[in-house]
Amino acid sequence: MSLLDPAILRGFEACRTNNAWPEREETWFSFRKGQEQHNRSDDPVGEKFFDMHCETGQSSVHRAGFLDELVRLAPERVAHFGKRLEDVQEDGDSVVLRFEDGTEARHTAVIGCDGVKSRVRAMVLGAQHPATQPSFSGKYAYRGLIPMHRAVEMLGEEVSVNATMYMGDGGHMLTFPIEHGKTMNVVAFQTKQDRQWEEGKEWVQTSDRETMLRDFEGWVPCVKRILQMMERTDLWALFDHPPAPTYQKGRVCILGDSAHASSPHQGAGAGMAIEDALIMSRAMARAYTPADVERAFDVFDRLRRPRSQRQVATAREAGELYDLMLPGVMDDWEKVKQNLGTSRKWIWEHDLGADVGEAERLMDEGRARL
């Protein structure tokens, strides 16, 4: 964010919520054994077996609040709302966007940031390409919010005001504070036994508390109390993207979830989109002609596709790890700890400044050859 614009980082800082305890300032999650069969300590909140450390700790923002901060930085009259994209086509030196309300827009280039069900992705890859449509990850989740004062009353302060993950066979639950500590966010994951999601079936399904509680039968009392406090019981299917062979076609490119939608298990999907924006902005800053735009998109593709697609693949692996289903690890807690201690380094310790330098070098090199 600071490399993009320090004002973006200031907006994030204004909204961010971290672990409440100073000693957990550099903790991403505290991991606990969430099922009775693994909980040898008889602790009602589950035996804590690992703290995952990182420089910034657990840091989250409410999406709407952060978007408000970003909107303040955008020039007036740039954004147009109430549009749903129907089609994108190249037309000579222009790219034409057609919307469902019958309107059109014509531009030199298009960068599609239209999410996991991206229309622009279909244009780049082709509607029939096997990587165009998102794929069910085999996992689903229940999501909920609990007032923090109630969570502390029912669960105790430590696991309420600091990010906590409960692991078990076939599922896991994570909680962390949001809204400057006023609310505890809850996401409870489970594995669908057949790993299939019926085509055409809605991704968000109405469920009920009894079904949700059955999914977590045999878990520690703390997990059951959290589920009892959740007001909503909707079930969310989790999809991601198969690896695309390219993120660009001519002067059309895809970025963020439209390029590499991911399951949420590494907390890195939004971060990858921000990294995308950084590299795209630096490449486009050196684009002066339509040919330069295509070169910028090619540079973006070369630099961002390997890293972002690795994140999609390893996010799936992380979900299997948390659910004690990762081959070669399973419920061997020492191997789980070893994996947790090393698996995020390639994401968190990456040199983005070097990527910026490479993007600028490739753009300059391309113009020098003309």
Secondary structure as GFF3:
##gff-version 3
##sequence-region A 1 370
A	DSSP	alpha_helix	6	15	.	.	.	ID=ss1
A	DSSP	beta_strand	17	18	.	.	.	ID=ss2
A	DSSP	three_ten_helix	22	24	.	.	.	ID=ss3
A	DSSP	beta_strand	27	33	.	.	.	ID=ss4
A	DSSP	beta_strand	48	53	.	.	.	ID=ss5
A	DSSP	beta_strand	59	60	.	.	.	ID=ss6
A	DSSP	alpha_helix	63	71	.	.	.	ID=ss7
A	DSSP	beta_strand	85	91	.	.	.	ID=ss8
A	DSSP	beta_strand	94	99	.	.	.	ID=ss9
A	DSSP	beta_strand	104	107	.	.	.	ID=ss10
A	DSSP	beta_strand	110	112	.	.	.	ID=ss11
A	DSSP	alpha_helix	119	125	.	.	.	ID=ss12
A	DSSP	beta_strand	135	147	.	.	.	ID=ss13
A	DSSP	alpha_helix	148	155	.	.	.	ID=ss14
A	DSSP	alpha_helix	157	161	.	.	.	ID=ss15
A	DSSP	beta_strand	164	168	.	.	.	ID=ss16
A	DSSP	beta_strand	171	178	.	.	.	ID=ss17
A	DSSP	three_ten_helix	179	181	.	.	.	ID=ss18
A	DSSP	beta_strand	183	191	.	.	.	ID=ss19
A	DSSP	beta_strand	204	205	.	.	.	ID=ss20
A	DSSP	alpha_helix	209	215	.	.	.	ID=ss21
A	DSSP	alpha_helix	221	229	.	.	.	ID=ss22
A	DSSP	beta_strand	235	240	.	.	.	ID=ss23
A	DSSP	beta_strand	248	249	.	.	.	ID=ss24
A	DSSP	beta_strand	252	254	.	.	.	ID=ss25
A	DSSP	alpha_helix	257	260	.	.	.	ID=ss26
A	DSSP	alpha_helix	269	284	.	.	.	ID=ss27
A	DSSP	alpha_helix	290	322	.	.	.	ID=ss28
A	DSSP	alpha_helix	333	342	.	.	.	ID=ss29
A	DSSP	alpha_helix	345	348	.	.	.	ID=ss30
A	DSSP	alpha_helix	352	368	.	.	.	ID=ss31
###
